[in-house]
Amino acid sequence: MSVQSHIEALTAKHAALEQELHLEQRRPAPDISRLHDIKRRKLEIKDEITRMDH
């Protein structure tokens, strides 16, 4: 897998997590620990993208 295709895959995962986060936040009683987990995973992916892009 090329670096660019790996970055694209990570970007897609990041977007999916963003959607998951949005859906969780819209629930009448969002699960705070789930929100934190989603945000943590998004940050990990964003950090990996930044490392690979530089």
N, C-alpha and C positions, 0 to 999 in steps of 0.2 A: 504494500500500500504506500503510495507516495505521500509526502508530507501534506501536500495540498488536499488530497482526498481524505486524509485523516482529520485535517482541520475542518473540512466540510462536514464530516460525520459528527465531529464534536459540536459543531455549530447547530446541526439538526437536533442533537440530544439536548443542547441548551435551550433551543426553541420549544421542544416538547416539555421540558421541565418548566419553562415560563408559562405554558398553557396549563400545566398541572397546578402550578402555584396559583394562577388566576382562578381556576375552578375551586380550589380549596378555600381561597379567600372569600369567595362568593357564597359558600355554604352558610346556613343560618348559625351554626356553631362550629367554626373551623377548628381543626385539631392543631394546637400550637406546636406540639412536637413534630408533627408532620410538616408544618410550614418551615420550621427550622431545618429539618432534614432536606427538604427540597432546596431551600436557599443555600445550604452548605454544599450540596451536590452541584448546584449551578455555579457557585464560586470556584469549586475545584475544577470544573470543566473550563471556566473562563481563564483561570490561571494556567491550565495546560495549553490552551489555545495561545495565550500570550507568550509562554515559554517557547512554543514551537514556531511562532511567527517571527521571533527575533533571533 
